[in-house]
């Protein structure tokens, strides 16, 4: 309807009123109304043009048009004002600012909305009811007395570095790591569905490992980035499947929580994760129970040593002879570890207990023994006709928790205690140690168990697997001086103990003339460990060992996403076979000699870190 038609209708209405109603005192009222309507129509037409111009700009932003959405050519009423009851979209559809040019249809604009039901940082995935959060971190750290990733000098992957010579050791080491995290969640008829992954790449000295296809040799290169992932799992209807921290683990100070180090005094898998399938039942009020089936080799599993097979225990080396797992066939397993966990989470913190059943299996004996003549076998090598020890089951139990303290709004105190039998690495790492300090040195070897071809030099019966006992305690405290400054104090102790039968098996392979009594036991067969102990020379003749550490970490957060800190720690190894006058062979650049002292050793480490966390919502 045009301006003229609207005015004509209104004038006719007023004319009828004039004929049927009494005369009014002011005849100008109708004129004022008509003027007001005229002004409103002009304003409306201007708004329609402005709206069309905005639509044109939106079309340019979206990009090339979709032929399916092109509208028909504009009608002669394209510039008409909006009639009462019409919508703004009608004007937008009909108005053509450039006649003859194809016009886009209505373009749906979808906005990313915050998804608050799972916490800060989550966003709805457009077109779905699922939510996603993306994060990650960049880390650079380095120090002395440790590997770039926090393994203390002389232990495990740093055992060869423990030779402490110019040609065998690197005093300083670094690590660079870049990680990304993706967290996707959605609600289903069966409860929450979640998928989470944390992976990236890292470079660590001195033992950076190149990623190669399964079954091929792993090499150490000077500047090769390794793919790294420690989390990747699905959670649905109470089930967890994938790579996640073990449900055996309760408390750990690692991964920057209280320390930048990777302490050997615990077996926690927080830094690496474990492949598992688990079911968790929530009783309510913060109480839950979990049953988990886990890959044993992800628990730093070493396995058992065959003391009749040469080369098992060397200076700074530990080789095992496993059955069904971690052998020449690969890194699968016979029976997975069965883990149970009971936990309570409340406002005061959390506490829990856990246990695990762990299979321990050896390879084959390497010599003829009672009932196994070894037909067709070669002595000193594995052969089915030599037979094998029976499989046994070990395990571990743990208890621990973390408490929120009244000394500050974010202060905490945590503790974890583990006891294991035949499952050393649930209690602690530190399976092999080597530390030289001039004419003094310390060594240690920790296997899940040991066995031999024969019980003694005179008894040819193959032994059973003698399980190794280990226990550990770890604790940590943290205090926040301000929101930006906080300091932690942490420490741990671990001990690895062989029973009397295991000690006899081990000591019967010390260096010496066949049949000679070195540590109260006649020696025979393969020689290991290669420690030339003088009979009656005051040596402890004890393969048991222990170690402990204590440290402090201070961190500054100048911005919520930035961590800057320094970690200082002290580690002490209480060596196996302590005593003077021990003969050692040449070891790297360390010369052979007959007068080494096997004694306790100390290591001081300093490790600094800079880390930027992409933590949306923090």
Steps between C-alpha positions, in 0.01 A plus 500: 500500500642843398491827693205630286283198555558502874416870526183460287365224721565695817339816351187303407473367851515851646239625248251238613566594861438865420155422358388287794666673798462850655733773378834519684658813630838434337494400128880475486525168688452288187767698319752438779426127494554486125830685535614260772409195286688652210813541713479141632469364146813687396692368803384148425616521140840625613532211745410253225779635279748483788398142575548403136846660496598300808378180330717580199805544724425165667486333157846636418638368832358151453653472152389366165127440474330166477300480174231307679436797729466772230164678521277603213541849341359779717139609450380854447423522868861450602524845655166485676492564874416220736131459546362455848552139607777437243843372615843644445604182314239573233667832424842339497385236252332741253734795508773502231759776546651414159224404250589208273767360733430156658419537868583248768219348691491512878836376633473308828760622746600248770670635807738299726347499845661441838429157650501560874372160612854350484688800636678798356657483156251259343311604185207340320598332174275673241209286390534257793435481872862393564760730653873534438796654680840543336819566694862396538839622616851582386780397737871568511708371788859410573742438780797313643518163677195382306369416157293760320182327618602473865661156545778531757860430397600133541152346495321307225537691168774708666700198628765516226537873566587399855850400384577871552779533246557759229435248224198327659301776668316826425481729803215713360184381325184658360149419388268681259139391472189630321168337590140546389186387681149441368210429734160414343189427709134433436196373686335173394219280626766300686671797662796712402719410200855635503804476275832647607845509341830659600787459258780687329872480437807529717877503488687375806872463569703288548290204383253640249341208318404500135148376430525198266253231387427222747749216488791708372802610696473824699788738448621806684550804282642839588207710383195285430158602627300219656121474485365489853156427644403424856119524477243382248182340630123464471264514797142379471242354739760451774760343269844641418695360205831626364815657641444645845679517832483162675219452747757349736658843544365720777740785570808631320690832517599478131414682176564842648258455788777516762813417300643520149701184567397140423584341836612136508345449845154442352340289229223746415402510130383862501775606257443225243154350533393137463291318239198369688131414503322583826156533654429748779192486722401813693326428827423866562632758744843487332559125546595288199643158418687397184599168344764539230680269253838655415805441281774379742782635283372858537585469870872514416498121528851349503420137573719215629871423474636157407825491694615198299489703177811714449467876469196558721667723762785722380657826612218747444292249305208269578368243254209267575381164371123529488243250389192607303587869517783749440710244310636444150142449382393853587336710767165328539408310815362172630244616754421869552534661839172505696464819706240591762450845651279650772501879531326788676502862378374774730550872559790421736692314223502133404622161624511149360627145513590273208636159414630310198553139392807463274622195306871414529633258237852396402650367179683167481778350705833503318650170617394142563331447833303234683222377274622708206805342329492762225505264203612696196570814703825697534606589853493870574214570262125489542339177384156349554646161603676665796155580642395818678389612845130511575320832466415672826292800595623803688327821583496823693281707731495875550337764720520876480330833458533877476360739760410868473669684789375795707840673461387655172217488244697271264745330738512119486668203669508159333643155567513163324620162631550186285603144580566250221602135463614401151391837358792730579400781268167557667696611806796671334706543189878504537548144373865559417758739645857588421688793654878548490683752713871450444601171661157459656191366328145393578287239319156345528273262309127457555301225322153365581663168581795270428536131406783261408572177315589319822446552870873474585826378353408150616122502446390501137137578565385820328379762746163669519472874447588676824297820519656831599339719764497878477338783688493877478360811659468840333368825638473865404389836641428823316445853633378802303670817619288704258290420193819526293760337727489149645757256642488124543697256712499135390685177570489123474665177609509161324654164593545183291555175692587143389415211732766254622442253216531774240819628663651151480411474131654842423814453709571161342581686175752751634846491336731229631639156431230238462408362842675779691296650781487876447209617715445177689370332185695291246500676162429339163358570154453844346683786670279786624501754644863563398625609844830341602437462872779373725374225732504624858585852381215664683258528208132503591436220246150642477319580173236697687505877451302815573496865402330820600458856382392836635439818305332837476343684209414871490281627217399850390191563289535856366194426285234231555624300200874526566707278734859597586680298765806324635516154661794397721531144637739261672506123437690232694561143385560241772690257280485126466816302593657778707866442586860581413757314291262406217639425154318662207561463128547795269175691466488766231793729571527371857799265527495153643633465852516266797452755775170677436277585794132420450328765706195724529477785247341845489359715218391865507269616220381842386221518243339818366178527299311751288153389390215677322162335560216552255242452772174662391308623801803534726 
